[in-house]
């Protein structure tokens, strides 16, 4: 019974952390950054000169962090589940 409780706690903790990290990702949008000019007004370039790339709004560090957290959570749950299941004698 104790192992089942531990699995539930780990599962809930993984879900809560994933949802907590997903909020800031949804809060910043590329539309607000790129299309913030008033109608009829032309916005300047991307501010980086002629050779720079425009900002697309995707924070790759945040995406990598969420992916790493989800992968680590899955590995912990799998390891916990594999220890809890009895193995047949060989």
Secondary structure, DSSP 8 states (H G I E B T S, - for coil): -HHHHHHHHHHHHHHHHHHHHHHHHHHS-HHHHHS-S-TT------SS-TT-----S--HHHHHHHHHHHHHHHHHHHHHHHHHS-----
